[in-house]
């Protein structure tokens, strides 16, 4: 599986030697490799490290834990996209990529020590049982989860398909626990949502999991039924995923020609080139992107931009032009077992499968490696790693953080006219509004100091009012009007609005 992220040969060789020495076999082979040509074998070196740890460490640690720690350490020296996953970590990763899991259908987060339900999937067991977004989980199967971590709670909720779990929640700050019996079942993660606004279709693609292309086909079928030919494709905050899914979706929008080229380092991997056979564009397309549109999102967006199949609207993308592959890493015991059977040493389970048709069991895999193996290029040959894609039309959405403070700001009362050294709640609110507007008031407080007076005077000047730094009633009303505008802007999506404007022209 290609997932869009030193020498692979050297890393795998190091792993071979490392795993071999743990199981105590193949030392002669390991001793052929030396550290920096100084005559110290890898086997001697790592054996010494393990012997020292076991002799000196006053605590409990297993060989498996040390092996996994060493594996994580090796791959942590590489780029941020190269990661060694334990089997538990790999399971969470595969859930995202595969787009399905067995559970109740909720997304949870840990906030101030509480386990909060952020999202309930549509048509999920949790939704059918009555669980709602915002509920706080306090019990699982009658057991209090106080002081439990998010992972621990998730572990209690998980279970085999068809089994039941009782979730106890607090809702809207109430003290009474509400209990829901939920039957676990397979949850299909649909990464596509869509709507039709007049003659314009809007499709949001959250990530490229295994369900992405089928879900996109269904969304487009609904558009076609309504004769929608103008589409906004929203790739904002989409972190990427499976290259094959990105290519499949590109073939729905990109006109005949190259979509992307994958260039791998290892000679054992053949470079891959993907094309679209779409002879005629079906939709007038605007694609929304931002700084968190990455990886497979950029493959799709880059192909659309280079082939003039649509217009990119928003801000510059993340800039991830590297490709990762996933490999199952065998346990030391499995390495020894299959070395006896084949006469060869394998740490990558896929190589064992490919050469001998031998499929190792789950308990023969210690973990999974996601490693950068190559780079991808857009149709025009652009390599955008660390650079990103510049949109055709730049529109920056105001960051949400800018408006967070609005929730606590009140309108000015127009009762008094605060001036220098006045202390009041109206001064605090005036300073807060001015700060959001970009005026320098320092940290908003109740005091009308000289900095605030200067900011008020500048605001008055900018608004065509008499500029003297006193919060008179006309100035207070102008600030109240600005607060109303800011609240309206908080709910606006400037990038979406620009895309609508573009498609209407």
C-alpha positions in Angstrom: 0.0 0.0 0.0 1.4 3.4 -1.0 0.7 6.1 1.6 1.7 9.6 0.7 6.1 10.4 2.7 18.7 7.2 4.4 18.9 4.3 2.7 16.1 1.7 2.9 18.6 -1.0 2.2 20.8 0.0 5.1 17.8 0.4 7.5 16.4 -3.0 6.7 19.9 -4.6 6.9 20.3 -3.1 10.3 16.9 -4.5 11.3 17.8 -7.9 10.0 21.0 -7.9 12.1 19.2 -6.5 15.1 16.4 -9.0 15.1 18.8 -11.9 14.4 21.0 -11.1 17.3 18.0 -10.9 19.7 17.1 -14.4 18.8 20.7 -15.6 19.0 21.0 -16.9 15.4 22.8 -15.9 12.3 25.7 -14.2 14.2 28.2 -15.2 11.5 26.2 -13.2 9.0 25.8 -10.2 11.3 29.5 -10.1 11.9 30.2 -9.4 8.3 28.9 -5.8 8.8 31.0 -3.5 10.8 30.3 -0.1 12.4 32.3 2.6 10.7 34.8 0.0 9.5 36.4 -0.1 13.0 36.0 -3.9 13.3 33.1 -3.7 15.8 30.3 -5.9 14.6 26.7 -4.8 14.9 25.9 -8.1 16.7 28.6 -7.4 19.4 27.6 -3.8 19.8 23.8 -4.4 20.2 24.4 -7.5 22.3 26.5 -5.4 24.6 23.8 -2.8 24.9 21.2 -5.5 25.7 23.4 -7.2 28.2 24.2 -3.9 29.9 20.5 -3.0 30.1 19.5 -6.3 31.6 22.4 -6.2 34.1 22.0 -2.6 35.2 18.4 -1.6 34.8 16.5 -1.8 38.2 13.0 -2.2 36.9 10.7 -4.4 34.8 11.2 -4.5 31.0 10.7 -7.3 28.5 12.8 -8.2 25.5 9.8 -7.3 23.3 9.6 -3.8 24.8 13.3 -3.3 24.2 13.1 -4.5 20.6 10.2 -2.1 19.9 12.0 0.7 21.6 15.0 0.1 19.4 12.9 -0.1 16.3 11.2 3.2 17.2 14.6 4.8 17.8 16.0 3.7 14.4 13.1 5.2 12.5 12.8 8.3 14.6 16.1 9.4 13.1 14.4 9.7 9.7 11.8 12.2 8.4 8.7 12.8 10.4 6.6 10.6 8.0 8.6 7.5 8.8 7.1 5.8 11.8 7.4 2.4 13.5 3.9 1.3 14.8 3.4 -1.4 17.5 0.5 -3.7 16.6 -1.9 -1.6 18.7 -0.8 1.6 17.1 -1.0 0.0 13.6 -4.6 -1.0 14.3 -5.6 2.6 14.9 -3.8 3.6 11.7 -5.4 0.9 9.6 -8.8 1.9 10.9 -8.4 5.3 9.4 -7.0 4.0 6.1 -9.4 1.0 5.8 -12.4 3.2 6.7 -14.1 0.6 9.0 -14.0 -0.8 12.5 -16.1 -2.6 15.0 -17.5 -0.3 17.6 -20.4 2.0 18.5 -19.7 4.9 16.1 -18.5 7.8 18.1 -15.5 10.1 18.2 -14.2 11.0 21.7 -11.8 13.5 23.1 -10.3 14.1 26.6 -11.0 17.6 27.9 -10.0 18.7 31.4 -9.9 15.1 32.5 -13.4 14.3 31.1 -14.1 12.0 28.2 -16.3 13.9 25.8 -18.2 12.7 22.8 -17.3 15.0 20.0 -19.2 13.3 17.2 -21.8 10.6 16.7 -21.7 9.0 13.3 -24.9 9.0 11.3 -26.9 5.7 11.4 -24.4 4.3 14.0 -25.4 2.1 17.0 -24.6 5.1 19.2 -27.0 7.4 17.3 -29.7 4.8 17.3 -29.3 4.3 21.1 -29.7 8.0 21.7 -26.1 9.1 22.5 -25.5 12.7 21.5 -22.5 14.9 20.7 -21.5 16.8 23.9 -22.4 13.9 26.2 -19.7 13.2 28.9 -19.0 9.5 29.5 -18.8 8.6 33.2 -19.4 4.9 33.1 -18.8 1.9 30.9 -20.7 -1.3 31.9 -21.5 0.1 35.3 -17.8 0.9 36.0 -16.8 4.4 36.8 -14.2 5.7 34.4 -13.0 8.5 36.7 -9.2 9.1 36.1 -9.2 6.8 33.1 -7.3 7.9 30.0 -9.0 8.3 26.6 -7.2 5.1 25.4 -8.4 3.2 28.5 -12.0 4.2 27.9 -11.8 3.4 24.2 -10.5 -0.1 25.2 -13.5 -0.6 27.5 -16.0 0.4 24.7 -14.4 -1.8 22.1 -15.4 -5.4 21.7 -16.5 -8.1 19.3 -19.3 -7.5 16.7 -22.7 -8.2 18.1 -21.9 -7.8 21.7 -23.4 -5.1 23.9 -21.9 -2.3 26.0 -23.7 0.0 28.5 -22.5 3.6 28.3 -23.3 6.0 31.1 -23.2 9.7 30.3 -23.9 13.1 31.8 -25.8 15.5 29.6 -25.9 19.3 29.7 -24.2 19.4 33.1 -26.9 17.4 34.8 -26.0 15.2 37.8 -28.2 12.2 36.8 -26.4 9.5 34.8 -28.2 8.5 31.6 -27.5 4.9 30.5 -27.6 3.6 27.0 -27.2 -0.1 25.9 -25.4 -0.2 22.6 -24.8 -3.1 20.3 -21.4 -3.1 18.7 -21.2 -3.5 14.9 -19.1 -2.7 11.9 -18.8 1.1 11.4 -18.2 2.3 7.9 -16.4 5.6 7.9 -17.8 7.7 5.1 -15.3 10.5 4.3 -17.7 12.3 2.0 -20.5 14.7 2.8 -22.4 16.8 0.2 -25.2 19.2 -0.3 -26.8 21.2 -3.2 -27.1 24.9 -2.9 -29.2 26.2 -5.8 -27.4 25.2 -9.0 -24.1 24.5 -7.2 -23.0 21.2 -5.6 -20.7 21.1 -2.6 -18.7 18.0 -1.7 -16.5 17.7 1.4 -13.8 15.0 1.3 -12.3 14.5 4.8 -9.6 11.9 3.9 -8.7 9.3 1.3 -9.6 6.1 3.1 -10.7 2.9 1.3 -14.3 4.2 1.0 -13.4 7.6 -0.6 -13.8 6.8 -4.3 -17.1 4.9 -3.9 -18.5 7.7 -1.7 -17.4 10.3 -4.2 -19.1 8.3 -7.0 -22.4 8.3 -5.0 -22.1 12.1 -4.3 -21.6 12.7 -8.0 -24.6 10.5 -8.9 -26.8 12.6 -6.7 -25.4 15.7 -8.4 -26.1 14.3 -11.8 -29.7 13.5 -10.9 -30.2 17.2 -10.1 -28.3 18.2 -13.3 -25.7 19.9 -11.2 -22.6 20.8 -13.3 -21.0 23.3 -11.0 -19.2 21.7 -8.1 -17.1 22.9 -5.1 -14.8 20.2 -4.0 -13.6 20.9 -0.4 -10.1 19.4 0.4 -9.4 21.7 3.3 -7.9 20.0 6.3 -7.7 16.7 4.4 -4.4 15.1 5.5 -4.3 12.6 2.6 -4.4 8.8 2.7 -4.3 6.1 0.0 -2.7 7.2 -3.3 -4.9 4.8 -5.2 -8.0 6.5 -3.9 -6.7 9.9 -4.9 -6.0 8.6 -8.4 -9.5 7.1 -8.7 -11.1 10.4 -7.6 -8.8 12.3 -10.0 -10.1 10.3 -12.9 -13.6 11.7 -12.1 -12.4 15.3 -12.5 -9.1 15.5 -14.4 -9.1 15.5 -18.2 -7.2 13.0 -20.3 -3.6 12.8 -19.4 -1.1 12.4 -16.6 -2.3 12.6 -13.0 0.9 11.9 -11.1 4.2 10.0 -11.2 5.6 8.2 -8.2 9.4 8.0 -8.2 10.8 5.4 -5.8 14.4 5.1 -4.5 14.7 1.3 -4.3 15.4 -0.5 -7.5 13.1 -3.3 -6.2 10.2 -0.8 -6.6 9.0 0.1 -10.0 8.1 3.8 -10.5 4.4 4.2 -11.0 2.7 6.6 -13.5 -1.1 7.2 -13.3 -3.3 8.6 -16.1 -6.8 9.8 -16.6 -8.9 8.8 -19.6 -11.6 11.4 -19.1 -12.1 12.8 -22.6 -14.4 15.6 -21.7 -14.8 17.6 -18.4 -18.2 17.1 -16.9 -18.1 19.7 -14.2 -17.1 23.3 -13.7 -14.9 22.8 -10.7 -13.6 25.0 -7.8 -11.4 23.2 -5.3 -11.0 24.6 -1.8 -7.5 24.1 -0.2 -5.7 25.4 2.9 -2.5 24.9 4.8 -3.7 21.5 6.1 -4.5 20.1 2.6 -1.7 17.6 2.3 -0.3 14.5 0.6 -3.0 12.7 -1.5 -5.0 15.9 -1.3 -2.1 17.7 -3.1 -1.9 14.9 -5.7 -5.5 15.5 -6.6 -5.3 19.3 -6.4 -2.0 19.4 -8.3 -3.4 17.3 -11.1 -6.5 19.5 -11.3 -4.4 22.7 -11.4 -1.8 21.5 -13.9 -4.4 20.2 -16.3 -6.6 23.3 -16.0 -9.5 20.9 -14.9 -10.6 23.3 -12.2 -9.6 26.3 -10.1 -7.9 26.1 -6.7 -9.3 28.6 -4.2 -8.0 29.2 -0.7 -4.5 29.3 0.8 -1.2 27.5 0.1 -1.3 23.8 0.8 0.9 21.9 3.3 3.6 20.7 0.9 4.0 16.9 1.4 5.5 15.4 -1.8 6.8 12.2 -0.3 5.4 8.7 -0.5 5.3 6.1 2.2 4.9 2.3 2.0 3.8 0.0 4.8 5.7 -3.1 5.7 4.9 -5.8 8.3 8.1 -6.4 10.5 8.6 -10.0 11.6 9.4 -11.0 15.1 12.9 -12.3 15.9 11.4 -15.8 16.3 9.7 -15.6 12.9 12.9 -14.4 11.3 14.7 -17.5 12.7 11.9 -19.8 11.7 11.7 -18.7 8.1 15.5 -18.5 7.7 15.6 -22.2 8.5 12.8 -22.9 6.0 14.1 -20.7 3.1 17.8 -20.3 3.8 17.2 -16.5 3.6 16.7 -13.8 6.2 13.6 -11.7 6.0 12.4 -9.0 8.3 9.9 -7.5 5.8 6.9 -9.9 5.8 5.9 -8.7 2.3 9.2 -9.9 0.8 8.7 -13.3 2.4 5.2 -13.4 0.8 6.3 -12.2 -2.5 9.2 -14.6 -2.9 7.9 -17.7 -1.3 4.2 -17.2 -1.0 4.5 -17.7 2.8 2.0 -15.6 4.8 3.2 -15.1 8.4 0.5 -15.2 11.1 -0.5 -12.2 13.1 1.5 -13.3 16.1 4.6 -13.5 13.9 4.5 -9.8 13.1 5.9 -7.5 15.9 4.7 -4.3 14.3 4.4 -2.2 11.1 6.8 0.2 9.5 5.6 3.2 7.5 8.6 4.5 5.7 9.3 7.2 3.1 10.2 5.3 -0.1 9.8 7.9 -2.8 8.4 11.2 -4.1 5.5 12.1 -6.3 5.3 14.7 -9.1 2.4 16.7 -10.5 1.6 16.4 -14.3 3.8 19.4 -15.0 6.7 17.8 -13.1 6.5 19.8 -9.9 7.8 18.3 -6.7 6.0 20.2 -4.0 7.5 18.8 -0.9 8.2 21.7 1.5 6.7 24.1 -1.0 3.0 23.3 -1.4 0.6 24.4 -4.1 -0.3 28.0 -4.5 -4.0 28.5 -5.2 -5.1 30.1 -8.4 -7.3 32.5 -6.3 -5.9 33.3 -2.8 -8.5 33.8 -0.1 -7.5 33.4 3.5 -10.1 32.4 6.0 -9.7 34.3 9.3 -8.4 31.9 11.9 -11.0 30.8 14.4 -8.7 31.8 17.3 -9.2 35.4 16.3 -12.9 35.2 17.2 -12.7 33.1 20.3 -12.6 36.2 22.5 -15.8 37.5 21.0 -17.8 35.0 23.1 -17.0 37.0 26.3 -17.3 40.6 24.9 -20.4 42.6 25.6 -21.7 45.7 23.9 -20.9 49.0 25.4 -23.7 50.5 27.4 -23.5 54.2 26.4 -24.0 55.3 30.0 -20.7 57.1 30.7 -17.9 58.5 28.5 -14.7 56.9 29.7 -11.5 58.9 29.3 -7.9 58.7 30.5 -7.5 56.7 33.7 -11.2 55.7 33.8 -11.9 52.2 35.1 -15.0 50.3 33.9 -16.4 47.2 32.2 -17.1 49.4 29.1 -13.3 50.1 28.8 -12.6 46.3 29.0 -15.2 45.6 26.2 -14.0 48.5 24.1 -10.3 47.3 24.4 -11.4 43.7 23.5 -13.2 44.9 20.3 -10.3 47.1 19.3 -7.8 44.3 19.9 -9.8 42.0 17.5 -9.9 44.8 15.0 -6.1 45.0 15.1 -5.5 48.1 17.3 -2.7 48.0 19.9 -4.3 48.2 23.3 -2.0 45.8 25.1 -3.8 43.2 27.2 -7.4 44.2 27.6 -8.3 45.3 31.1 -10.6 47.8 32.9 -8.2 50.7 32.7 -8.3 53.4 30.1 -4.5 54.0 29.9 -2.6 56.1 27.4 -2.2 53.2 25.0 -6.0 52.7 25.0 -6.6 56.4 24.5 -4.3 56.4 21.4 -6.0 53.3 20.0 -9.4 54.9 20.5 -8.2 58.1 18.8 -6.9 56.1 15.8 -10.2 54.2 15.6 -12.1 57.4 15.7 -10.0 58.8 12.9 -10.4 55.7 10.8 -14.2 55.9 11.2 -14.4 59.6 10.3 -15.3 60.6 13.9 -13.8 63.4 16.0 -10.4 62.0 17.0 -9.7 62.8 20.7 -9.4 59.4 22.5 -12.6 59.7 24.6 -15.2 56.9 24.4 -18.1 59.1 23.7 -21.5 57.7 22.8 -20.9 57.9 19.0 -17.6 56.0 19.3 -19.3 53.4 21.6 -22.1 52.9 19.0 -19.5 52.5 16.2 -17.7 49.9 18.3 -21.0 48.1 18.9 -21.6 48.1 15.2 -18.1 46.6 14.6 -18.8 43.9 17.2 -22.0 42.9 15.3 -20.0 42.7 12.1 -17.3 40.6 13.7 -19.9 38.2 15.0 -21.3 37.8 11.5 -17.8 37.3 10.1 -17.2 34.6 12.6 -19.7 32.4 10.8 -18.7 33.3 7.3 -16.6 31.1 5.1 -14.8 33.5 2.8 -13.2 30.7 0.7 -16.5 29.0 0.1 -18.1 32.3 -0.8 -15.3 33.0 -3.3 -15.8 29.6 -4.9 -19.5 30.2 -5.3 -18.8 33.6 -6.8 -16.4 32.0 -9.2 -18.8 29.3 -10.3 -21.6 31.8 -10.8 -19.6 33.9 -13.3 
